[in-house]
């Protein structure tokens, strides 16, 4: 459930854990696509912010009840896949499915 967004884009939303056992009411913002807009959103307030990707965090670390949560799912680009040495660079919103699809051709 989410409420209408404020002028700066933050809105009250309830987030859940992977098993939907725990819930947290938080002020949430869908991550802006540009790095400059993201930096501006994160520095506009002294309130702590935590990133929330696809809700698959073991231990529920991404639940930030009563504070601010950056919904990073739309920042889901895989930036680089290297084979020697093996390495991958990705944004915070990449899912396991997207990682698997990117790495599958590499074996």
Backbone as a ProteinNet text record, in pm:
[ID]
protein_1_A
[PRIMARY]
XXXXXXXXXXXXXXXXXXXXXXXXXXXXXXXXXXXXXXXXXXXXXXXXXXXXXXXXXXXXXXXXXXXXXXXXXXXXXXXXXXXXXXXXXXXXXXXXXXXXXXXXXXX
[TERTIARY]
83.8	0	88.2	51.5	128.2	33.5	81.8	6.4	54.3	-18.8	27.5	164.9	246.2	381.7	379.6	479.6	496.2	558.1	575.5	631.5	770.9	846.2	981.7	987.4	870.7	865.5	856.6	880.6	873	726.3	694	557.2	561.1	458.6	447.6	410.7	486.4	464.2	496.8	428.9	459	540.3	659.1	745.6	745.8	768.7	771.5	903.3	926.8	1045.2	1015.7	1115.1	1102.8	984.8	972.1	863.7	736.7	737.6	625.4	583.7	682.3	657.3	664.3	765	781.3	741.1	692.9	649.6	709.2	729.5	776.5	708.2	658.5	599.7	712.6	736.1	851.8	816.6	897.8	887.1	975.8	916.1	988	998.9	1108.4	1131.8	1184.5	1120.2	1173.3	1300.5	1408.5	1539.2	1537	1578.9	1588	1688.7	1667.8	1756	1893.6	1898.9	2028.5	2100.1	2232.2	2312.3	2297.8	2286.6	2273.3	2141.3	2032.1	1902.4	1900.8	1967	1976.5	2053.2	2166	2245.5	2164.3	2090.6	2008.7	1901.3	1837.6	1732.9	1788.4	1908.2	1967.4	2024.2	2060.5	2120.9	2022.5	1899.1	1799.8	1753.3	1779.7	1734.4	1841.5	1843.7	1938.2	1883.8	1759.9	1699.6	1774.7	1811.1	1882.4	1801	1872.1	1810.4	1877.5	1796.8	1850.8	1797.7	1876.4	1833.4	1751.8	1649.2	1563	1553.2	1604	1604.4	1477.3	1484.7	1369.1	1307.2	1349.1	1290.3	1337.5	1459.2	1512.6	1628.8	1622.1	1731.4	1713.3	1809.9	1806.5	1828	1748.8	1763.4	1688.7	1618.4	1530.7	1603.2	1727.5	1808.5	1756.8	1680.7	1636.2	1504	1452.6	1330.9	1371.4	1324.1	1367.4	1245.6	1168.5	1044.4	1062.5	978.6	979.9	1084.6	1166.4	1269.4	1245.6	1352.5	1340.1	1403.5	1341.1	1389.1	1394.7	1509.7	1527.8	1494.3	1391.5	1351	1440.3	1540.8	1645	1617	1500.8	1472.8	1489.8	1453.7	1464	1608.5	1699.7	1842.7	1898.2	1869.3	1895.7	1986.3	2080.1	2171.1	2288.9	2323.7	2448.2	2551.5	2652	2746.6	2862.9	2907	3021.1	3022.7	3061.5	3085.8	3224.2	3315.3	3453.3	3479.5	3559.9	3586	3721.8	3820.5	3953.1	4017.7	4015.5	3953.8	3802.7	3728.6	3582.7	3536.3	3454.6	3401.5	3274.9	3189.9	3066.2	3040.8	3001.2	2961.5	2814.9	2737.1	2593.2	2539.7	2425.3	2356.4	2279.2	2233.8	2172.8	2040.5	1969.7	1838.3	1837.5	1953.5	1960.2	1910.8	1824.6	1770.1	1858	1837.2	1908.9	1879.2	1755.9	1717.8	1796.3	1810.5	1887	2035.5	2088.9	2228.2	2247.7	2156.3	2165.5	2162.9	2072.6	2062.7	2190.4	2252.3	2374.8	2494	2496.8	2612	2599	2478.8	2458.6	2541.6	2546.5	2627.5	2777.2	2824.5	2964.9	2997.7	2894.1	2914.9	2919.1
-117.3	0	123.4	219.8	343.7	462	571.9	696.6	784.8	891.6	983.6	1039.6	1063.4	1114.4	1261.1	1300.1	1440.3	1513.2	1643.2	1723.2	1675.9	1622.4	1576.5	1429.1	1364.2	1227.4	1118.4	1149.9	1050.5	1021.6	895.4	859.1	752.4	749.1	651.3	516.4	413.3	281.7	172.6	59.9	-56.2	-154.8	-189.6	-286.5	-415.5	-526.8	-657.1	-727.5	-833.7	-916	-1023	-1103.2	-1207.8	-1299.6	-1345.6	-1435	-1362.3	-1231.1	-1145.1	-1163.1	-1197.8	-1216.6	-1082.9	-1002.8	-873.2	-762	-653	-536.8	-411.4	-309.5	-181.2	-68.9	27.8	148.7	249.5	298.4	383.8	492.7	593.1	694.2	646.3	617.5	553.4	643.7	626.5	700.5	604.3	599.5	521.8	591.1	517.3	574.8	645.3	771.9	842.5	773.7	785.9	721.3	787.7	918.9	986.3	991.6	982.5	989	1123.9	1231.5	1365.3	1379.1	1330.8	1337	1246.9	1132.9	1043.6	1110.3	1171.3	1240.7	1353	1426.7	1535.8	1482.5	1372.2	1314.3	1263.4	1207.5	1150.5	1255.8	1370.5	1473.7	1583.5	1573.5	1676.7	1673.6	1566	1551.9	1480	1506.6	1438.7	1303.7	1270.5	1143.3	1027.5	923.9	809.4	742.9	691.3	624	488.2	386	254.5	213.7	137.1	90.5	-38	-50.7	-169.2	-210.7	-329.5	-375.8	-449.5	-582	-662	-733.7	-696.6	-754.9	-895.3	-928.6	-1063	-1062.8	-978	-964.4	-1063.4	-1151.1	-1240.9	-1157.9	-1180.8	-1108.2	-977.1	-942.4	-825.2	-693.4	-685.1	-565.8	-442.7	-461.2	-346.6	-286.7	-332.2	-272	-156.9	-39.2	83.4	157.4	91	147	284.2	377.3	511	603.8	555.5	640.5	648.2	653.3	663.5	543.6	499.7	384.9	420.7	396.3	419.3	289.8	292.3	175.2	166.7	80.7	79.1	-15.5	-78.5	-177.9	-124.3	0.9	51.8	81.3	82	95.1	-46.6	-109.2	-252	-284.5	-196.7	-223.9	-310.4	-406.9	-480.8	-402.3	-352.6	-258.7	-326.5	-440	-509.1	-654.7	-742.4	-883.2	-914.1	-949.7	-980.2	-1128.8	-1188.3	-1331.3	-1361.8	-1273.9	-1304.1	-1181.8	-1169.9	-1257.8	-1237.9	-1337.2	-1326.1	-1209.4	-1122.9	-1008.2	-958.4	-896.9	-841.3	-709.7	-608.2	-480.4	-457.3	-421.8	-404.3	-297.5	-240.5	-145.9	-222.3	-151	-211.8	-283.1	-251.7	-311	-436.1	-489.3	-609.7	-729.6	-811.3	-930.4	-1052.4	-1159.8	-1284.7	-1337.7	-1323.3	-1368.2	-1292.7	-1161.8	-1081.7	-1117.4	-1142.8	-1187.1	-1320.6	-1413.6	-1543.8	-1533.5	-1450.8	-1433.4	-1373.2	-1281.1	-1218.2	-1312.3	-1398	-1487	-1620.7	-1662.9	-1792.4	-1812.1	-1714.2	-1733.3	-1752.5	-1702.3	-1714.7	-1853.1	-1931.2	-2065.5	-2061.2
0	0	0	-76.2	-75.1	-79.9	-24.6	-21.4	-135.5	-166.2	-270	-233.5	-335	-312.5	-273.8	-193.3	-157.9	-276.7	-264.1	-373.5	-413	-317.5	-349.9	-389.7	-404.8	-454.9	-349.4	-222.6	-115.8	-84.2	-57.5	-21.2	88	169.1	276.1	213.7	248.5	188.3	289.4	278.4	361.6	278.7	328.2	261	340.6	272.2	337.8	310.1	386.2	366.4	261.9	233	132.3	162.4	284.6	321.4	362.8	351.6	388.3	534.6	618.7	760.8	834.3	802.9	868.7	772.9	830.4	753.3	816	736	787.9	711.4	783.5	724.4	712.5	592.4	566.3	465.6	459.7	355.4	241.5	125.9	16.3	-105.8	-178.5	-302.1	-407	-523	-635.1	-681.5	-686.7	-718.8	-853.8	-857.1	-985	-1077.6	-1205.7	-1302.7	-1309.5	-1291.7	-1303	-1168.6	-1172.1	-1050	-981.1	-1058	-998.5	-923	-981.5	-914.3	-791.7	-799.3	-685	-570.9	-601.1	-499.3	-434.9	-514.4	-460.8	-367.2	-403.8	-320.1	-187.1	-191	-70.2	24.7	-27.3	57.3	97.3	53.5	83.1	228.9	299.5	437.8	519.2	648	737.4	784.1	747.5	786.9	720.9	797.6	739.6	628.2	528.3	414	396.3	365.7	333.4	196.2	121.9	-9.8	4	-79.2	-83.2	-228.9	-261	-400	-436.3	-441.9	-479.5	-359.4	-238.4	-117.9	-87.7	-126.6	-105	-6.8	94	189.4	303.7	323.4	438.2	563.5	666.5	791	795.9	690.9	688.9	709.1	670.8	693.9	619.8	513.2	433.6	481.2	593.9	648.2	739.2	707.4	774.8	828.8	912.3	963.8	1027	987.9	1043.4	984	894.7	834.2	682.7	605	459.2	391.7	280.6	205.3	57.6	-2.2	-145.2	-218.1	-300.6	-377	-500.5	-494	-597.2	-712.5	-717.3	-821.7	-963.8	-987.6	-1125.1	-1166.5	-1070.4	-1103.7	-1117	-1229.5	-1246.3	-1364.9	-1392.4	-1504.2	-1459.3	-1542	-1524	-1602.7	-1532.8	-1591.5	-1662	-1610.2	-1671.7	-1628.6	-1720.4	-1690.5	-1745.8	-1657.9	-1696.6	-1674.6	-1761	-1747.4	-1684.9	-1700.2	-1648.5	-1586	-1457	-1357.9	-1355.2	-1308.1	-1304.8	-1216.9	-1272.1	-1196.7	-1262.8	-1183.4	-1233.4	-1162.3	-1237.7	-1180	-1210.6	-1107.5	-1126.5	-1032.8	-1070.4	-983.9	-876.3	-775.1	-656.4	-682.6	-789	-812.6	-897.7	-933.3	-1016.3	-935.7	-997.4	-930.5	-959.6	-881.8	-906.3	-1045.9	-1092.5	-1225.9	-1333.4	-1315.9	-1411.9	-1408.2	-1289.1	-1277.9	-1348.1	-1325.9	-1388.1	-1540.3	-1592.8	-1737.2	-1795.2	-1721.8	-1769.9	-1762.5	-1662.2	-1640.7	-1712.1	-1745.7	-1808.8	-1935.7	-2026.8	-2147.3	-2117.1	-2002.2	-1967.8	-1909.9	-1883.5	-1829.3	-1682.7
[MASK]
+++++++++++++++++++++++++++++++++++++++++++++++++++++++++++++++++++++++++++++++++++++++++++++++++++++++++++

